[in-house]
Amino acid sequence: MLRAGYHPGLFLRNNLLAVYCRCGDMRGARLLFDGMPRRDAVSWNTLIAGYSSLGSTRLALATFREARGSGIQADRFTYAAVLAACGGAGDGRSGRAAHGLAVASGLARDAFLTNSLIDMYAKCGMIDEVRLVFDRAEERDEASWNLLLSAYVRMGWPEVAVHVLVWMHRSGVKLDSFALGGILKACSELEGSEDLRRMLHGCVVKVGLDLDMFVGSAMVDMYAKNGGLEEAIKVFDCMPNQNVVVYGAMIAGFARLGNDPCPEVRIEAVRLFSNLLRMRIKPSRFTFKSVLEVCNLTDAVRCGRQIHAHVIFNGFQDDEFIANALINLYSKARSVNDCLRCFHMTPKQDVVTWTSMITAFAHDENFEKALDFFIEFLSIGKEPDQFALSSAMNACAALSLPATCKQLHCYTVKSGLDQFTVCGNSQIAMYRNIGDVKASKKTFDQITILDTYSWSTMVLTYAVHGHENEALELLQKMKECGVIIDNTAFLAALIACSLQGLIDEGFRHYESMISDFGCSPSAKHKACIVDLLGRVGKMAEAEDFIMGSGSENDPILWRALLRACRIHGDKERGIRTGEKLMDLEPSAATSYVVLYNLYMDAGKVSLAMRTRGLMRERGVSKETGISWTESGGYIHHFADGDSSCQQNNAVQARLEDLLVRVKQRTECRGTDVWELGFQSRKAGESSLGRHGELVAVAFGLSTLPPAAPVTVMKNQRISLESHETLKLLSGQDNRGIIVRDPTHFHRFDKGSCSCGDYW
């Protein structure tokens, strides 16, 4: 038009202005508006509405003030556009001022403007003003009632919304799909309102909207969210033309079932997804997210991979919600590389995505990488939530890094996230894993809202660190306070009874968890009973318990019996148990090594050689013993038999000093520490300097401040030689030494160990 020299009139200019506004080009719209020789109310309304639709509240209000200054008479559309801008920005103060101008101009009586006012106040959360406008309105239509209803739904007051629905019906207002869909959505969040849901369902059928797609999907969602899966399926089956929304609501219903139903029921969601594809209905982001959550619940990784292919085919691979579900899926399969690929393919990496990735590394036992990811997360300026911090604490706890644990604690306090129970629970476990029982107890006392996991974690902390009396007292306090006792609390109680040799009380707790609390004992609970019987020398009863436990093929029970046989010298039963373990765990090197040592101690050399040969034939290699400790902000590793660290003069000197003192102590007692214990007959393995845990302790003693305790982690059971050596050292040095192996915490103090020499 410009090139042709055509000069459009006001009507065509207003239409052109509307085009620019609807296309979002407000700069072009403003240039056109400023160049208009003449403007009317439509011109101003179009520009105000354009700014409002883009969320530019400040410019919309400025244009409104400019219009009033130019002498243009504002009409109901002008005020509607201004009120929409105020509602979108949540600016109740400006909205109230616009309301006053509308009243002064006499336009507020109109039902059209009344509806705009109700919508504006509802979006600003001013529910009292919403009701005041509605009650004082001279004109109302169906939209007015629906907006009032949706206002209460938006505020999270479904009970009041139901009363409004009844009021609408009694006032003769026709109930449409918008009103019923909104109230059904609100009632889906109500718990224990089965009668209300059925009443609303009857109302939907009565007005003839039971086949409406919007109302039908809302009913499916309402039933599915509250466990009414059968009702949801019936509603779904009755709908003639299911669309992606209805399918999505039904699949999400299966995903919300959690861990209660059997996997066969939940996998029905995958069948629905398959039908969706067969009908050539394009899945939405919500559909993909829901079906992937079902795959997570059922551990259906192979099916999840196929759905991942559909995600890529439909172009949703950059959606952060789908990426989170995929990372969680591959994390359960311990496929960290796939998790990383999903993470890097997501352009918008939010806190949940980072947390999922940190948790994936922790689940794969790659705890150092999990901490590195958390540090990287902080370095890019992101703010972690309580779940991200909890995941980082869990990784730090698994590594037993005292300095890093304290830094995480400080960050939690500084960020104010220490008020969340999930952070407090992880902090209790974190301090438990570095051996700081006092810090765990202090954290427990500071948690504002204690849940079952808080109590159970504290009971377990007392139990594993040899505070058996405190563990049992806290368990009794849980019962007195009416706290639900879960499997973790009972496991802690059984550990405490085992450490004290309380057979009667241990069996009482074991039977109570089954009969009184309906808990199903896991293999760990049963292993505690075996350990309890074995600790007091009742190996025959322990073996009988295993055979009648229903878990006779679980290696953890036989390992507990083998430990008892080793300590009490029951070689025949130990050999029989070792052979059973080798059959149950043909790829576990520990079973072969222990059985080899048992044969050698019993003088059965030929069987010992056969066991070693069998180990070579099956390609089973013994895992290298690794010990590690934290110093100077770094994790230092020490392998058994590796002398490279001894190049450090300070560590070597400290280690030699420790060994000289041990030798002097053993000579005074007439005992040779090298002759103690169950160990391999290979030459050269009796040298204490080749034990990684001792080198790690020497490193900690030479690098850490004098008052700092030395905490060492080891991936294998601590050797008897090292155990006796550290006991002797703790009798001389006033220094806390804690060694954590896969089965026990060993707190050495004044010549004794917290494990009671039973590990």
C-alpha positions in Angstrom: 0.0 0.0 0.0 2.9 2.3 0.8 4.7 1.7 -2.5 1.4 2.1 -4.5 0.8 5.5 -2.8 -2.5 4.3 -1.5 -3.9 6.2 1.5 -6.2 3.9 3.5 -9.0 5.2 5.6 -9.5 4.8 9.3 -11.3 1.5 9.0 -8.5 -0.2 7.0 -5.8 1.3 9.2 -7.5 -0.2 12.2 -7.6 -3.6 10.6 -3.9 -3.3 9.6 -3.1 -2.3 13.2 -5.0 -5.4 14.5 -2.9 -7.6 12.1 0.4 -6.3 13.5 -0.9 -6.7 17.1 -2.1 -10.3 16.5 1.3 -11.2 14.9 3.1 -9.8 18.0 4.9 -7.1 16.1 4.1 -4.3 18.6 7.0 -2.1 17.2 5.4 -2.1 13.8 2.0 -1.6 15.4 3.2 1.5 17.3 4.9 3.0 14.2 1.6 2.6 12.3 -0.4 4.0 15.2 1.8 7.0 15.5 1.5 7.7 11.8 -2.3 7.6 11.7 -3.7 11.0 10.9 -6.9 10.2 12.8 -7.7 7.7 15.6 -10.8 6.6 17.3 -11.6 4.3 20.3 -11.1 1.2 18.2 -7.5 2.3 17.4 -6.6 2.8 21.0 -8.4 -0.4 22.1 -6.5 -2.5 19.5 -3.1 -1.1 20.7 -4.0 -1.6 24.4 -5.2 -5.2 23.7 -2.0 -5.9 21.7 0.3 -4.9 24.6 -2.0 -6.8 27.0 -1.8 -10.0 25.0 2.0 -9.9 25.1 2.1 -9.3 28.9 3.4 -5.8 28.6 1.2 -4.4 31.4 3.2 -1.2 31.8 2.9 -0.2 28.2 -0.8 -1.1 28.1 -1.5 1.1 31.1 0.6 3.9 29.7 -1.4 3.7 26.4 -4.6 3.8 28.4 -3.5 7.0 30.2 -2.4 8.5 26.9 -5.9 7.7 25.4 -7.7 9.3 28.3 -5.4 12.4 27.9 -6.2 12.6 24.2 -9.9 13.1 25.0 -11.1 9.7 23.5 -14.1 8.3 25.3 -13.2 4.9 26.7 -15.8 2.2 26.0 -16.3 -1.3 27.6 -13.7 -2.8 25.2 -11.1 -0.3 26.4 -11.6 -1.3 30.0 -11.7 -5.0 29.2 -8.3 -4.7 27.6 -6.9 -2.8 30.5 -8.3 -5.3 33.1 -6.9 -8.2 31.1 -3.5 -6.6 31.3 -3.8 -6.1 35.0 -5.0 -9.6 35.6 -2.2 -11.2 33.5 0.4 -9.3 35.5 -1.4 -9.9 38.9 -1.5 -6.1 39.4 -4.5 -5.8 41.6 -3.8 -2.2 42.5 -3.9 -0.9 38.9 -6.9 -3.2 38.3 -8.8 -1.7 41.2 -8.1 1.8 39.8 -9.4 0.8 36.4 -12.5 -0.7 38.1 -13.1 2.7 39.8 -12.9 4.5 36.4 -15.3 2.0 34.9 -17.8 2.6 37.7 -17.5 6.3 37.4 -18.1 6.1 33.6 -21.3 4.0 34.2 -20.0 1.0 32.2 -19.5 -1.4 35.1 -23.2 -2.4 35.1 -22.7 -4.2 31.8 -22.3 -8.1 32.1 -19.4 -8.0 29.6 -17.4 -5.7 31.9 -18.6 -7.5 35.0 -17.0 -10.7 33.6 -13.7 -8.9 32.9 -13.7 -7.6 36.5 -14.3 -11.1 38.0 -11.6 -12.6 35.8 -9.1 -9.8 36.7 -9.7 -10.1 40.5 -9.5 -13.9 40.3 -6.1 -13.8 38.5 -4.9 -11.4 41.2 -6.0 -13.8 43.9 -8.5 -11.3 45.4 -11.4 -13.7 46.0 -13.3 -11.3 48.3 -13.5 -8.7 45.5 -14.5 -11.4 43.0 -17.6 -12.2 45.2 -18.3 -8.6 45.8 -18.4 -7.8 42.1 -20.6 -10.8 41.4 -23.1 -10.1 44.1 -23.5 -6.4 43.2 -23.7 -7.0 39.4 -26.9 -5.7 37.8 -26.4 -8.1 34.8 -25.1 -11.7 34.8 -24.9 -14.3 32.2 -23.6 -17.9 32.1 -20.0 -16.6 31.7 -20.4 -14.7 35.0 -21.3 -17.9 36.9 -18.6 -19.9 35.2 -15.9 -17.3 36.0 -17.1 -17.3 39.7 -16.8 -21.1 39.7 -13.4 -21.1 38.1 -12.2 -18.4 40.6 -12.9 -20.7 43.6 -11.2 -23.6 41.7 -8.2 -21.4 41.0 -8.0 -20.5 44.7 -8.0 -24.2 45.6 -11.4 -24.1 47.3 -13.3 -27.0 45.6 -15.8 -27.3 48.5 -17.0 -23.7 47.9 -16.9 -24.3 44.1 -19.4 -27.2 44.6 -21.7 -24.9 46.5 -21.6 -22.4 43.6 -22.4 -25.2 41.2 -25.5 -26.1 43.3 -26.5 -22.5 43.4 -26.1 -22.2 39.6 -28.4 -25.2 39.2 -31.1 -23.8 41.6 -30.9 -20.5 39.8 -31.8 -22.1 36.5 -28.4 -21.5 34.9 -27.6 -24.0 32.2 -24.5 -26.1 33.2 -22.1 -26.3 30.3 -18.9 -28.2 29.7 -16.7 -25.4 31.0 -18.4 -25.3 34.4 -18.6 -29.0 34.8 -15.1 -29.6 33.5 -13.7 -27.0 36.0 -15.5 -28.4 39.0 -14.4 -32.0 38.1 -10.9 -30.8 37.9 -11.1 -29.2 41.3 -12.7 -32.3 42.9 -9.9 -34.5 41.6 -7.7 -32.9 44.2 -10.1 -33.7 47.0 -9.4 -36.8 49.1 -12.1 -39.0 50.7 -15.0 -37.4 48.7 -16.2 -40.5 46.8 -19.9 -39.5 47.2 -19.3 -36.0 45.8 -17.5 -37.5 42.8 -20.4 -39.8 42.1 -22.9 -37.0 42.5 -21.0 -34.9 40.0 -20.8 -37.8 37.6 -24.6 -38.2 37.9 -25.0 -34.5 37.2 -22.8 -34.8 34.1 -24.9 -37.7 32.7 -28.2 -35.9 33.5 -27.3 -32.8 31.5 -26.1 -35.0 28.6 -22.4 -34.0 28.7 -21.0 -37.5 29.6 -19.8 -37.9 26.0 -18.2 -34.5 25.8 -14.4 -34.8 25.3 -13.5 -32.0 27.8 -15.8 -33.2 30.5 -15.0 -36.9 29.9 -11.2 -36.3 30.2 -11.9 -34.4 33.4 -13.9 -37.3 34.8 -11.2 -39.8 33.9 -8.6 -37.6 35.6 -10.9 -37.2 38.7 -11.3 -40.9 39.2 -7.8 -41.9 38.3 -6.2 -39.4 40.8 -8.2 -40.8 43.6 -7.6 -44.5 43.0 -10.9 -45.1 41.2 -9.2 -46.9 38.4 -12.2 -49.1 37.5 -14.5 -46.1 37.3 -11.9 -44.3 35.2 -11.7 -47.2 32.8 -15.5 -47.4 32.5 -15.8 -43.7 31.7 -12.9 -44.1 29.1 -14.6 -47.0 27.4 -17.9 -45.2 27.1 -16.4 -42.3 25.2 -17.1 -42.6 21.5 -14.2 -40.7 20.1 -11.2 -40.7 22.4 -8.6 -38.0 21.7 -5.1 -37.5 22.9 -6.4 -35.6 26.0 -8.5 -38.5 27.2 -5.8 -41.1 26.5 -3.3 -38.9 28.3 -5.6 -38.7 31.4 -6.1 -42.4 31.4 -2.4 -43.2 31.1 -1.6 -40.7 33.8 -4.0 -42.5 36.0 -2.0 -45.7 35.8 1.2 -43.7 36.5 -0.3 -42.2 39.7 -1.0 -45.6 41.1 2.5 -45.7 42.6 3.9 -48.9 43.9 0.6 -50.4 45.2 -0.8 -52.4 42.3 1.0 -55.3 40.6 3.1 -54.4 37.5 0.6 -56.2 35.3 -2.0 -53.6 36.1 0.3 -50.7 35.5 1.6 -52.0 32.2 -2.0 -51.6 30.9 -0.9 -48.0 30.3 1.6 -49.2 27.8 -1.2 -51.0 26.0 -3.2 -47.8 25.9 -0.2 -45.9 24.5 0.1 -48.6 21.8 -3.6 -48.2 20.9 -3.0 -44.5 20.7 -0.3 -45.0 18.1 -2.4 -47.5 16.2 -5.2 -45.0 15.9 -2.6 -42.5 14.4 -3.2 -40.0 17.2 -0.1 -37.9 17.8 0.9 -38.2 21.5 1.4 -35.0 23.5 4.3 -34.1 25.9 2.0 -35.0 28.7 1.3 -38.5 27.2 5.0 -39.3 26.8 5.8 -38.1 30.3 3.0 -40.3 31.8 3.9 -43.5 29.9 7.6 -43.1 30.7 6.7 -42.8 34.4 4.8 -46.1 34.1 7.9 -47.7 32.6 9.9 -46.3 35.6 7.5 -47.9 38.1 7.6 -51.3 36.3 11.3 -51.2 35.5 10.4 -51.7 31.9 13.6 -50.3 30.4 13.3 -52.1 27.1 9.8 -50.7 26.6 11.0 -47.3 27.7 13.7 -47.3 25.0 11.1 -47.9 22.3 9.0 -45.0 23.7 12.2 -42.9 23.6 12.4 -43.6 19.9 8.9 -42.3 19.5 9.8 -39.2 21.5 12.6 -38.4 19.1 10.4 -39.2 16.1 7.8 -36.7 17.3 10.4 -34.0 18.1 10.0 -33.9 21.9 13.5 -34.8 22.8 14.3 -31.3 24.0 11.4 -31.2 26.5 12.8 -31.0 30.0 9.9 -33.0 31.6 10.3 -35.9 29.2 14.1 -35.7 29.7 13.7 -36.0 33.4 11.6 -39.1 33.0 14.1 -40.6 30.6 17.0 -39.9 32.9 15.2 -41.6 35.8 14.4 -44.6 33.5 18.0 -45.1 32.4 19.2 -44.4 35.9 17.3 -47.5 37.2 19.0 -49.5 34.5 22.4 -48.1 35.6 22.9 -46.8 32.1 24.7 -43.5 32.9 25.8 -42.9 29.3 22.2 -42.8 28.1 21.3 -40.5 31.0 24.1 -38.1 30.0 22.9 -38.2 26.4 19.4 -37.2 27.5 20.8 -34.6 29.7 22.9 -32.9 27.0 20.1 -33.1 24.5 17.9 -30.9 26.8 18.4 -27.2 26.0 16.5 -26.1 29.1 18.2 -27.8 32.0 16.3 -26.9 35.2 16.9 -27.9 38.8 14.9 -31.1 38.4 17.0 -32.2 35.4 20.3 -31.6 37.2 19.0 -33.4 40.3 17.9 -36.4 38.2 21.4 -36.6 36.7 23.1 -36.3 40.1 20.8 -39.1 41.4 21.7 -41.2 38.3 25.4 -41.1 39.1 24.7 -41.9 42.8 22.5 -44.8 41.8 25.3 -46.1 39.6 27.7 -45.8 42.7 29.7 -43.2 40.8 29.6 -40.9 43.8 32.6 -38.8 42.9 31.0 -37.9 39.5 27.7 -37.1 41.3 29.6 -34.6 43.6 31.4 -33.1 40.5 28.1 -32.6 38.8 26.7 -30.9 41.9 29.7 -28.6 42.0 29.3 -27.8 38.3 25.6 -27.1 38.9 26.6 -24.5 41.5 29.3 -23.0 39.3 26.9 -22.0 36.6 24.9 -19.9 39.1 21.9 -22.3 39.6 20.1 -22.5 42.9 19.6 -26.1 44.1 16.4 -27.1 45.8 16.1 -29.5 48.8 16.1 -32.6 46.6 19.3 -31.6 44.8 21.0 -31.0 48.1 19.7 -34.3 49.4 21.1 -36.2 46.4 24.5 -34.5 46.9 24.5 -35.4 50.6 23.7 -39.0 49.8 26.7 -39.2 47.4 28.9 -37.5 50.0 27.7 -39.9 52.7 28.6 -42.9 50.5 32.1 -41.6 50.1 32.5 -40.8 53.8 34.1 -37.4 53.2 34.0 -35.4 56.5 35.2 -32.0 55.2 32.8 -32.1 52.2 30.0 -33.2 54.4 30.5 -30.2 56.7 30.7 -27.8 53.7 27.4 -29.2 52.4 25.9 -28.7 55.8 27.0 -25.1 55.9 25.6 -24.5 52.4 22.3 -26.0 53.5 22.1 -23.7 56.5 23.1 -20.6 54.5 20.5 -21.3 51.8 17.8 -21.8 54.3 17.1 -25.3 53.0 17.9 -26.9 56.4 14.3 -26.3 57.3 13.1 -29.1 54.9 12.7 -32.5 56.4 14.2 -34.3 53.3 17.5 -32.3 53.8 17.5 -33.1 57.5 17.0 -36.8 56.9 19.9 -36.9 54.4 22.1 -35.0 56.8 21.5 -37.6 59.6 22.6 -40.3 57.2 25.5 -38.3 56.0 26.9 -37.8 59.4 26.2 -41.4 60.3 28.4 -42.5 57.4 31.3 -40.4 58.6 30.9 -41.7 62.1 29.7 -38.5 63.7 26.9 -39.7 65.9 26.7 -36.4 67.8 26.1 -34.4 64.7 23.4 -36.9 63.5 21.6 -36.5 66.9 21.9 -32.7 66.8 20.4 -32.7 63.3 17.6 -35.0 64.4 16.7 -32.6 67.3 16.7 -29.6 65.0 14.3 -31.0 62.4 11.0 -29.2 62.8 8.7 -31.9 61.2 9.9 -35.4 61.9 8.6 -38.1 59.6 9.0 -41.9 59.9 12.2 -41.9 57.9 13.7 -39.3 60.3 13.1 -41.6 63.3 14.2 -44.7 61.5 17.4 -43.1 60.3 18.4 -42.0 63.8 17.6 -45.5 65.2 19.8 -47.0 62.5 22.6 -44.4 63.3 22.7 -45.5 66.9 22.6 -49.2 66.0 25.4 -49.3 63.5 27.8 -47.3 65.7 27.4 -49.6 68.7 24.9 -47.5 70.7 22.5 -50.4 71.1 20.7 -49.1 74.2 20.0 -45.7 72.7 18.7 -47.4 69.5 16.2 -49.5 71.4 15.1 -46.6 73.6 14.5 -44.4 70.6 12.5 -47.3 69.0 10.3 -47.5 72.1 9.8 -43.7 72.0 8.6 -44.1 68.4 5.9 -46.4 69.6 4.9 -44.1 72.4 4.7 -41.1 70.0 2.5 -43.1 67.6 5.1 -43.0 64.8 4.6 -45.6 62.1 7.5 -48.1 62.5 8.8 -49.1 59.0 11.2 -51.8 57.8 14.2 -49.5 58.4 13.4 -49.0 62.1 13.0 -52.7 62.6 16.2 -53.4 60.8 18.0 -51.0 63.1 16.4 -52.7 66.1 17.5 -56.1 64.9 21.1 -54.8 64.4 21.1 -53.4 67.9 19.8 -56.7 69.4 22.5 -58.6 67.4 25.3 -56.4 68.7 24.2 -57.1 72.3 23.3 -60.7 71.7 19.7 -60.2 72.8 18.1 -63.3 71.2 14.7 -63.1 72.9 14.2 -59.4 72.2 15.5 -59.8 68.7 13.0 -62.5 67.9 10.3 -60.5 69.6 10.9 -57.5 67.3 11.1 -59.8 64.3 7.8 -61.5 65.0 6.2 -58.1 66.0 7.1 -56.5 62.6 5.2 -59.4 60.9 2.2 -59.9 63.2 1.6 -56.4 64.7 2.8 -54.0 61.9 2.2 -56.1 58.8 5.8 -55.6 57.5 7.3 -58.2 55.2 10.8 -59.0 56.4 13.5 -58.6 53.7 16.6 -60.6 53.3 18.5 -58.0 55.5 16.1 -58.6 58.4 16.6 -62.3 58.1 20.3 -61.9 57.9 20.2 -60.0 61.2 18.5 -63.0 62.8 21.2 -65.3 61.4 23.9 -62.8 62.7 22.2 -62.7 66.1 22.2 -66.5 66.4 25.7 -66.8 65.1 27.0 -64.2 67.4 26.1 -66.3 70.4 27.5 -69.5 68.8 24.2 -71.1 67.7 25.3 -72.0 64.2 23.0 -75.0 63.9 19.9 -72.9 64.8 21.1 -70.2 62.4 21.3 -72.7 59.5 17.9 -74.1 60.3 16.5 -70.6 60.3 17.9 -70.0 56.8 16.4 -73.2 55.5 13.0 -72.3 56.8 13.1 -68.6 56.0 11.9 -68.8 52.4 15.1 -66.9 51.4 17.4 -69.9 51.4 18.8 -68.9 48.0 19.8 -65.4 49.1 23.5 -65.0 49.5 23.3 -62.4 52.2 22.0 -64.9 54.7 24.7 -67.5 54.0 27.4 -64.8 54.2 26.1 -64.0 57.8 26.4 -67.7 58.7 29.8 -67.9 57.1 31.0 -65.0 59.3 29.8 -66.8 62.4 31.5 -70.0 61.4 34.8 -68.2 60.7 34.8 -66.4 64.1 33.7 -69.5 66.1 36.0 -71.9 64.2 33.2 -74.2 62.9 35.2 -75.3 59.9 33.0 -78.1 58.6 29.9 -75.9 58.6 31.9 -73.1 57.2 33.1 -75.2 54.3 29.6 -76.4 53.6 28.4 -72.7 53.7 31.2 -71.6 51.5 30.4 -74.2 48.8 26.7 -73.1 48.9 27.8 -69.5 48.5 30.0 -70.4 45.5 27.0 -72.0 43.8 24.8 -69.0 44.6 27.4 -66.4 43.5 29.5 -68.1 40.8 30.9 -64.7 39.7 31.7 -63.3 43.2 35.4 -63.6 43.9 34.9 -63.4 47.7 33.2 -66.8 47.8 36.1 -68.5 46.1 38.8 -66.8 48.3 37.0 -67.6 51.5 36.4 -71.2 50.5 40.0 -71.5 49.5 41.1 -70.3 53.0 38.6 -72.6 54.7 40.0 -75.6 52.9 43.5 -74.7 53.7 42.7 -74.2 57.4 41.0 -77.7 57.4 44.1 -79.2 55.8 42.2 -80.0 52.5 44.9 -78.8 50.2 43.7 -80.6 47.1 40.2 -79.1 47.4 41.7 -75.7 47.9 43.7 -76.0 44.7 40.6 -77.2 42.9 38.8 -74.1 44.1 41.6 -71.8 42.8 41.6 -73.6 39.5 37.8 -73.3 39.2 38.1 -69.6 39.8 40.6 -69.3 36.9 38.4 -71.4 34.6 35.4 -69.2 35.2 37.4 -66.0 34.7 36.7 -64.7 38.1 39.3 -62.3 39.4 39.7 -60.9 42.9 38.7 -57.3 43.2 41.6 -55.0 44.3 41.3 -53.7 47.8 40.9 -49.9 47.7 41.0 -47.6 50.7 40.4 -43.8 50.5 40.4 -40.8 52.7 39.8 -37.1 52.3 42.4 -34.4 52.9 43.0 -30.9 51.5 39.7 -31.0 49.5 40.8 -34.1 47.6 40.0 -37.8 47.8 43.2 -39.9 48.1 43.1 -43.6 47.1 45.3 -46.4 48.4 45.4 -49.9 46.8 46.4 -52.9 48.7 50.0 -53.9 47.8 50.7 -50.5 46.1 53.8 -48.8 47.5 53.7 -45.7 45.3 52.3 -43.6 48.1 55.2 -44.5 50.3 57.4 -42.2 48.2 55.9 -39.5 50.3 58.5 -39.2 53.1 56.0 -38.0 55.7 53.6 -40.8 55.1 56.4 -43.4 54.9 57.9 -42.2 58.2 54.5 -42.2 59.9 53.8 -45.7 58.7 57.1 -47.0 59.8 56.6 -45.4 63.2 53.2 -47.1 63.5 54.6 -50.5 62.6 57.5 -50.2 65.1 55.0 -49.4 67.9 52.8 -52.3 66.9 55.7 -54.7 66.9 56.7 -53.4 70.4 53.2 -53.9 71.7 52.9 -57.4 70.3 56.3 -58.5 71.6 55.3 -57.3 75.1 52.1 -59.3 74.9 53.9 -62.4 73.4 51.5 -62.3 70.4 52.4 -62.0 66.8 49.8 -60.0 64.9 50.9 -61.6 61.6 49.6 -65.0 62.9 46.2 -63.8 63.7 43.1 -64.4 61.5 41.8 -66.0 58.4 43.9 -65.0 55.4 45.4 -66.2 52.2 48.5 -68.3 52.3 50.1 -66.4 49.4 53.6 -65.2 50.2 54.1 -61.5 50.9 50.5 -60.8 52.0 51.4 -60.7 55.7 53.3 -57.4 55.4 51.2 -54.8 57.2 52.7 -52.1 55.0 50.8 -53.6 52.1 47.4 -53.0 53.6 45.8 -50.0 52.0 43.7 -49.1 55.1 46.8 -48.8 57.2 48.5 -46.6 54.6 45.4 -44.4 54.4 45.4 -44.1 58.2 49.1 -43.1 58.2 48.3 -40.6 55.5 45.5 -39.1 57.5 47.6 -38.9 60.7 50.4 -37.1 58.9 48.2 -34.6 56.9 45.2 -33.8 59.1 45.2 -31.5 62.1 46.0 -33.2 65.5 42.4 -32.8 66.7 40.7 -34.1 63.5 39.6 -37.7 63.5 40.8 -40.0 60.7 38.0 -41.5 58.6 38.9 -44.2 56.1 36.7 -46.1 53.6 37.5 -49.5 52.2 35.7 -51.5 49.5 36.5 -54.8 51.1 36.2 -56.2 54.6 39.1 -55.0 56.8 41.7 -57.6 57.4 42.2 -59.1 60.8 45.9 -57.9 60.8 44.8 -54.3 60.2 42.0 -54.6 62.7 44.4 -55.7 65.5 47.0 -53.1 64.5 44.5 -50.2 64.7 43.2 -51.5 68.1 46.8 -51.4 69.4 47.4 -47.9 68.0 44.2 -46.6 69.5 45.4 -47.6 72.9 48.3 -45.2 72.6 47.2 -42.3 70.5 44.3 -40.1 71.8 43.0 -39.8 68.2 39.7 -40.9 66.7 40.2 -43.6 64.0 37.2 -44.8 62.0 37.4 -47.4 59.3 34.2 -48.2 57.3 34.1 -51.4 55.3 31.1 -52.8 53.3 29.6 -54.4 56.4 30.6 -52.5 59.5 31.8 -49.3 61.1 35.0 -49.8 63.1 35.5 -47.0 65.6 38.8 -47.7 67.3 39.2 -46.2 70.8 41.4 -47.1 73.8 42.4 -50.5 72.5 39.0 -51.7 71.4 36.7 -51.6 68.5 33.0 -50.7 68.3 32.3 -53.9 66.3 33.2 -56.1 69.3 35.7 -58.0 67.1 32.7 -59.6 65.3 32.6 -58.6 61.6 
